[in-house]
Amino acid sequence: MPTSLRLSPAAEAFLAENHLCTFTTIRPDGSPHVTPVRFTWDAEAGLARVMTAVTRRKARNLLAAPGSRVSLCQTVGGHWLTLEGTGTVSEDPLRIQEGVRQYAKRYWSPPPEPPGLVVIEVRVDRALGLL
């Protein structure tokens, strides 16, 4: 389902750059879990995607509270952009395949393929930043 969120050309260009970002989920005890990740942005679908293993803390946090709020923040120097939305872990082979395709396109190589590879899809509904 496409999103009604539209980013500025400057924001789209910034998200196309090859940088790490932070990914924040909420642990079952309510505390934040922040980890560096690579991600992809699909403007047409309104989805940010993070490839990971189902056993990783970020995936386990979302599996414990499906559809909870998450954020991705890319920062370079004094420029930053945070994408916020609801996160979902998918084990669907077609969704994983699309996540791998998008990742390889952005980072020029496929992601690691640990046992239990899943894709976290973030339906982005808010963007904040300073570009």
C-alpha positions as semicolon CSV with decimal commas, in nm:
position;residue;x (nm);y (nm);z (nm)
1;M;0,000;0,000;0,000
2;P;0,162;0,331;-0,107
3;T;0,209;0,604;0,147
4;S;0,079;0,959;0,142
5;L;0,408;1,072;0,299
6;R;0,614;1,262;0,044
7;L;0,973;1,357;0,117
8;S;1,148;1,656;-0,032
9;P;1,396;1,601;-0,314
10;A;1,675;1,687;-0,066
11;A;1,550;1,419;0,175
12;E;1,523;1,158;-0,102
13;A;1,878;1,241;-0,216
14;F;2,008;1,216;0,141
15;L;1,844;0,875;0,190
16;A;2,002;0,753;-0,134
17;E;2,352;0,814;0,007
18;N;2,542;0,513;0,140
19;H;2,544;0,563;0,517
20;L;2,468;0,366;0,830
21;C;2,187;0,480;1,051
22;T;2,049;0,399;1,392
23;F;1,742;0,183;1,434
24;T;1,540;0,218;1,752
25;T;1,290;-0,036;1,883
26;I;1,139;-0,078;2,227
27;R;1,234;-0,374;2,447
28;P;0,960;-0,561;2,634
29;D;1,064;-0,377;2,954
30;G;0,992;-0,041;2,781
31;S;1,353;0,068;2,739
32;P;1,486;0,172;2,397
33;H;1,714;-0,055;2,197
34;V;1,930;0,142;1,952
35;T;2,155;-0,032;1,702
36;P;2,343;0,067;1,387
37;V;2,197;-0,079;1,068
38;R;2,198;-0,050;0,694
39;F;1,854;0,009;0,548
40;T;1,674;0,086;0,225
41;W;1,405;0,341;0,149
42;D;1,128;0,260;-0,099
43;A;0,949;0,591;-0,157
44;E;0,682;0,437;-0,379
45;A;0,579;0,182;-0,116
46;G;0,647;0,415;0,179
47;L;0,865;0,145;0,336
48;A;1,204;0,142;0,495
49;R;1,352;-0,207;0,513
50;V;1,612;-0,357;0,747
51;M;1,754;-0,704;0,685
52;T;1,836;-0,903;0,997
53;A;1,810;-1,243;1,163
54;V;1,495;-1,337;1,348
55;T;1,705;-1,401;1,660
56;R;1,843;-1,044;1,678
57;R;1,712;-0,816;1,955
58;K;1,550;-0,567;1,711
59;A;1,346;-0,845;1,550
60;R;1,257;-1,001;1,885
61;N;1,137;-0,663;2,014
62;L;0,899;-0,628;1,720
63;L;0,782;-0,988;1,741
64;A;0,694;-0,926;2,107
65;A;0,491;-0,615;2,011
66;P;0,387;-0,635;1,644
67;G;0,316;-0,301;1,480
68;S;0,496;-0,099;1,747
69;R;0,662;0,234;1,669
70;V;1,023;0,237;1,550
71;S;1,261;0,493;1,406
72;L;1,556;0,504;1,169
73;C;1,793;0,800;1,189
74;Q;2,061;0,872;0,931
75;T;2,308;1,140;1,031
76;V;2,610;1,284;0,853
77;G;2,786;1,587;0,997
78;G;2,516;1,837;1,089
79;H;2,260;1,680;0,854
80;W;2,012;1,420;0,974
81;L;1,682;1,262;0,884
82;T;1,465;1,043;1,106
83;L;1,198;0,816;0,961
84;E;0,929;0,700;1,204
85;G;0,654;0,445;1,163
86;T;0,525;0,104;1,255
87;G;0,756;-0,195;1,225
88;T;0,674;-0,547;1,118
89;V;0,897;-0,854;1,094
90;S;0,832;-1,066;0,786
91;E;0,952;-1,416;0,710
92;D;0,767;-1,415;0,376
93;P;1,017;-1,527;0,108
94;L;0,888;-1,272;-0,145
95;R;0,923;-0,985;0,103
96;I;1,272;-1,104;0,200
97;Q;1,365;-1,130;-0,168
98;E;1,251;-0,771;-0,226
99;G;1,445;-0,657;0,080
100;V;1,759;-0,830;-0,049
101;R;1,707;-0,678;-0,396
102;Q;1,669;-0,326;-0,256
103;Y;1,970;-0,373;-0,025
104;A;2,196;-0,498;-0,308
105;K;2,086;-0,204;-0,523
106;R;2,173;0,050;-0,254
107;Y;2,492;-0,107;-0,115
108;W;2,623;-0,279;-0,434
109;S;2,637;-0,619;-0,265
110;P;2,384;-0,853;-0,107
111;P;2,328;-0,842;0,268
112;P;2,471;-1,109;0,495
113;E;2,247;-1,416;0,499
114;P;2,246;-1,547;0,855
115;P;2,021;-1,839;0,947
116;G;1,670;-1,707;1,004
117;L;1,698;-1,411;0,765
118;V;1,395;-1,181;0,790
119;V;1,306;-0,834;0,673
120;I;1,179;-0,564;0,905
121;E;0,944;-0,337;0,715
122;V;0,878;0,008;0,853
123;R;0,565;0,176;0,720
124;V;0,691;0,534;0,745
125;D;0,435;0,797;0,842
126;R;0,659;1,074;0,977
127;A;0,992;1,224;0,877
128;L;1,189;1,484;1,070
129;G;1,524;1,626;0,985
130;L;1,774;1,899;0,919
131;L;1,920;1,888;0,572
